[in-house]
Amino acid sequence: MLRQGLRREHVGSIVAFCAMADAVLITAGAMGMAQALGQSPGLTRALALAGAAFLAFYGFQALRRTRHLYQLQTVEGGMGVGFSRSAALAQAAAFTLLTPHVYLDTVLLVGTIGAQQPAQLRWWFVLGASTASICWFGILGFGARWLAPWFAQPRAWQGLDGLIGLTMWVLAAVLVRHVVNGF
């Protein structure tokens, strides 16, 4: 999303998709999916290990990008030259829905907290968590334009990719540690 925001390319569509997907996952978790996952430790471990593998691979790709200097490619008027709207949405959907980590965080962690609320307050929890998600994705997507001058420098991309790569590896290690320690 940051890259799309920096390119000012289909930001509204990406923000709307990510916020809607989060709201659906938060709702599913708060309404019982978290409990179902909690009662299936084998599935939870498999999701965690799949998430760790995905994060480790994504981290490797980010660290590999640090070897090359590149900068944001834009055209006049701020629109990027990269993805069509459908390709950008497909990438957002894949990263959102195929990352097992999203199910662990959004469905299991946030959903468990929501499921613990009294029944009459559960929808308020879902509404509040979904609103926070909209704010987060909105700030990330639309606020990225203020970072564009900084990311015009190729070294900034190397730094960001390095930070992303290391963060993904740490998250992958944490997931593996949780599996080994039995959550």
NORBEL-V374325 format. One record per backbone hydrogen bond with DSSP energy under -0.5 kcal/mol. NH is the residue of the N-H (numbers start at 1). CO is the residue of the C=O. Records with the same first field share a line. If there is no record, write none. Layout:
NH = CO, CO
This chain:
5 = 1
6 = 2
7 = 3
8 = 4
9 = 4
10 = 8
14 = 10
15 = 11
16 = 12
17 = 13
18 = 14
19 = 15
20 = 16
21 = 17
22 = 18
23 = 19
24 = 20
25 = 21
26 = 22
27 = 23
28 = 24
29 = 25
30 = 26
31 = 27
32 = 29
33 = 28
34 = 29
36 = 32
37 = 33
38 = 34
39 = 35
40 = 37
44 = 40
45 = 41
46 = 42
47 = 43
48 = 44
49 = 45
50 = 46
51 = 47
52 = 48
53 = 49
54 = 50
55 = 51
56 = 52
57 = 53
58 = 54
59 = 55
60 = 56
61 = 57
62 = 58
63 = 59
64 = 60
65 = 61
66 = 62, 63
67 = 64
68 = 65
70 = 68
72 = 151
74 = 72
75 = 79
78 = 75
81 = 73
88 = 84
89 = 85
90 = 86
91 = 87
92 = 88
93 = 89
94 = 90
95 = 91
96 = 92
97 = 93
98 = 94
100 = 98
102 = 99
103 = 99, 100
104 = 100
105 = 101
106 = 102
107 = 102
108 = 103
109 = 104
110 = 105
111 = 106
112 = 108
113 = 109
114 = 110
115 = 111
116 = 112
117 = 114
121 = 118
122 = 118
123 = 119
125 = 121
126 = 122
127 = 123
128 = 124
129 = 125
130 = 126
131 = 127
132 = 128
133 = 129
134 = 130
135 = 131
136 = 132
137 = 133
138 = 134
139 = 135
140 = 136
141 = 137
142 = 138
143 = 138, 139
144 = 140
145 = 142
146 = 143
147 = 144
148 = 144, 145
150 = 147
151 = 147
152 = 148, 149
153 = 150
154 = 152
156 = 153
157 = 153
158 = 154
159 = 155
160 = 156
161 = 157
162 = 158
163 = 159
164 = 160
165 = 161
166 = 162
167 = 163
168 = 164
169 = 165
170 = 166
171 = 167
172 = 168
173 = 169
174 = 170
175 = 171
176 = 172
177 = 173
178 = 174
179 = 175
180 = 176
181 = 177
182 = 179
183 = 178
